[in-house]
Amino acid sequence: MNAFKIRLSMVFTLLVFLFVAGNALAENPSVFETYNLKYGISIKIPHHWRIIDKQVMDSIDTNTEILTRIGQGNNDIIIAANYYDNQSSGAAATVRISVRIKQTETQNDVAAMTQADIDAYADQGYKMVLAMLEKSGDKTTRITPYKGIKDTVADYVALRFDYQEIGATRKFINTIYLIPLGNKNVKITMSYDVAQTMLLAPTVNEIKNSIRIGR
């Protein structure tokens, strides 16, 4: 009988805990803020991350065009955000979404791509970044070869490219998601400091999972 009472008490305590926890989740606000952007895209970013000014984003496009000789007039960086850890002058983590308005592959085209097709894209992107570094005069930063696979973002088939950026004092894990939609290409770029993987990887992954792209 005593054992039965103890089990009953434990069950009651668990139910009370679940009820309180459920109410707490409902009442406590999230640290993530939702940003409803152009082209039906939305994303959730933590409050303590810094949203980059539009003028700075335009400067990124300008520098990209100078270094690649690929026109950026149809490329729209709709949001960029950085996380700073106060340990150095640069960002410890970044996220950026851009949309390029042009005819692209369709979702069916991407779904039909072979690994050889993806590897060719990866090699092309890797060589382009190496050329940009050389043209910029950067002799310190080293880039590892791109590794490409298919992935899913916001229920769309995406091409995912992972690589590491190794600088003089820090090493970053970088991921690029390309989502061709037939009439535009959505590009999501994310990175974080390898030394802070345990702290930053879950946040970056949560941000990625929060992205929604309208049909």
C-alpha positions in Angstrom: 0.0 0.0 0.0 2.8 2.4 0.9 4.5 1.7 -2.4 1.2 2.4 -4.2 0.9 5.7 -2.4 4.5 6.7 -3.3 3.9 5.9 -7.0 0.6 7.8 -6.9 2.4 10.8 -5.3 5.2 10.7 -7.9 2.6 10.6 -10.8 0.8 13.6 -9.2 4.0 15.5 -8.8 5.0 14.9 -12.4 1.6 16.1 -13.6 1.9 19.3 -11.6 5.4 19.9 -13.0 4.2 19.4 -16.6 1.3 21.8 -16.0 3.5 24.5 -14.5 6.2 24.0 -17.2 3.5 24.2 -19.9 2.1 27.5 -18.5 5.7 28.9 -18.1 6.4 28.2 -21.8 3.2 29.9 -22.8 3.8 33.0 -20.6 7.6 33.6 -21.1 8.5 35.5 -24.3 11.1 34.1 -26.7 14.6 35.6 -27.2 14.0 35.2 -30.9 12.4 38.0 -32.9 10.6 37.3 -36.2 11.5 39.4 -39.2 9.0 39.4 -42.1 11.0 40.2 -45.2 10.5 40.7 -48.9 9.6 37.9 -51.3 7.5 36.2 -48.6 10.5 35.2 -46.6 10.6 35.3 -42.7 13.3 34.4 -40.2 13.8 34.4 -36.4 16.9 35.9 -35.0 17.9 36.3 -31.3 17.5 39.8 -29.8 21.2 40.1 -28.9 22.4 39.6 -32.5 23.1 42.8 -34.4 21.1 43.5 -37.6 23.4 45.0 -40.3 22.4 48.3 -41.8 21.2 48.3 -45.4 24.0 50.6 -46.5 26.5 48.1 -45.3 24.7 45.2 -47.1 24.8 47.3 -50.3 28.5 47.8 -49.9 28.9 44.0 -49.6 27.2 43.7 -53.0 29.4 46.4 -54.4 32.6 44.7 -53.2 31.4 41.3 -54.5 30.9 42.8 -58.0 34.3 44.4 -58.0 36.0 41.1 -56.9 34.0 38.7 -59.1 33.0 40.9 -62.1 29.6 39.4 -61.7 26.9 42.1 -61.7 25.0 42.4 -58.4 22.2 44.7 -59.6 19.7 41.9 -59.4 20.9 40.6 -56.0 19.0 41.9 -53.0 20.5 41.2 -49.6 17.2 41.3 -47.5 18.8 40.7 -44.1 22.2 40.2 -42.5 22.9 39.7 -38.8 26.0 39.2 -36.8 26.8 37.9 -33.3 29.7 39.6 -31.4 31.3 38.0 -28.4 33.5 41.0 -27.4 36.6 38.8 -27.7 37.7 40.3 -31.0 36.7 43.0 -33.4 35.0 40.7 -35.9 31.7 38.8 -35.7 31.7 35.3 -34.1 28.7 34.2 -36.1 26.8 35.5 -39.1 23.6 34.9 -41.1 22.6 36.5 -44.4 19.8 36.0 -46.8 19.9 37.3 -50.4 17.5 36.9 -53.3 18.7 37.1 -56.9 15.9 37.8 -59.5 16.7 35.8 -62.6 15.7 32.6 -64.4 17.1 29.6 -62.4 16.7 25.9 -62.2 13.4 24.7 -60.9 12.9 22.6 -57.8 12.4 19.6 -60.1 15.8 20.4 -61.7 17.5 20.5 -58.3 15.8 17.3 -57.2 17.1 15.5 -60.3 20.7 16.7 -59.9 23.3 14.0 -59.4 26.1 14.2 -56.9 28.5 14.8 -59.8 26.4 17.8 -60.7 26.6 19.1 -57.2 30.3 18.5 -57.0 30.8 20.6 -60.1 28.9 23.5 -58.6 31.0 23.1 -55.4 34.3 23.2 -57.3 33.1 26.3 -59.3 32.2 28.1 -56.0 35.5 27.1 -54.4 37.5 28.4 -57.3 35.6 31.7 -57.4 36.3 32.3 -53.7 40.0 31.6 -54.2 40.1 34.1 -57.0 38.3 36.7 -54.8 40.9 36.2 -52.0 43.7 36.5 -54.5 42.3 39.7 -56.1 41.6 41.3 -52.7 45.3 40.7 -51.7 44.4 38.5 -48.7 47.3 36.2 -48.2 46.3 35.1 -44.7 42.9 33.5 -45.0 42.7 29.9 -46.2 39.6 28.2 -47.6 39.0 24.5 -47.6 37.3 22.9 -50.7 33.6 23.1 -50.8 31.6 19.9 -49.9 28.2 19.9 -51.6 25.0 17.9 -50.8 21.3 18.2 -51.2 19.4 19.4 -48.2 16.0 20.8 -47.3 15.2 24.4 -46.1 11.7 25.6 -45.5 10.3 22.5 -47.3 12.3 23.4 -50.4 15.1 21.3 -52.0 18.4 23.2 -51.5 22.0 22.8 -52.5 24.1 22.9 -49.4 27.9 23.8 -49.5 30.1 23.5 -46.4 33.6 24.8 -46.0 36.0 26.2 -43.5 37.5 29.6 -43.5 40.8 29.6 -41.6 42.2 33.0 -40.6 45.2 34.2 -38.6 43.5 33.9 -35.3 40.1 32.2 -35.9 38.5 29.4 -37.8 35.0 29.5 -39.1 32.5 26.9 -40.3 30.6 28.2 -43.3 27.5 26.9 -44.9 25.8 28.2 -48.0 22.2 27.1 -49.0 21.1 27.8 -52.6 17.4 27.4 -53.2 16.5 27.8 -57.0 12.8 28.6 -57.5 12.6 29.0 -61.3 12.3 32.8 -61.3 14.7 33.6 -58.4 17.5 32.1 -56.4 17.4 32.4 -52.6 20.8 32.2 -51.0 21.4 31.7 -47.2 24.9 32.1 -45.8 25.7 31.1 -42.3 28.9 30.9 -40.3 30.3 30.6 -36.8 33.6 30.4 -34.9 34.8 26.8 -34.6 36.1 27.5 -31.1 32.5 28.4 -30.0 30.8 25.5 -31.7 28.9 24.3 -28.5 27.6 27.8 -27.9 26.8 28.9 -31.5 26.0 25.8 -33.6 22.6 25.3 -31.9 21.7 28.9 -32.4 22.7 29.0 -36.0 20.8 25.8 -36.6 17.7 27.2 -34.9 17.9 30.3 -37.1 18.1 28.1 -40.2 15.1 26.0 -39.1 13.0 29.2 -38.5 13.3 30.3 -42.1 10.0 30.3 -44.1 9.7 31.0 -47.8 6.3 31.8 -49.3 5.0 29.8 -52.2 
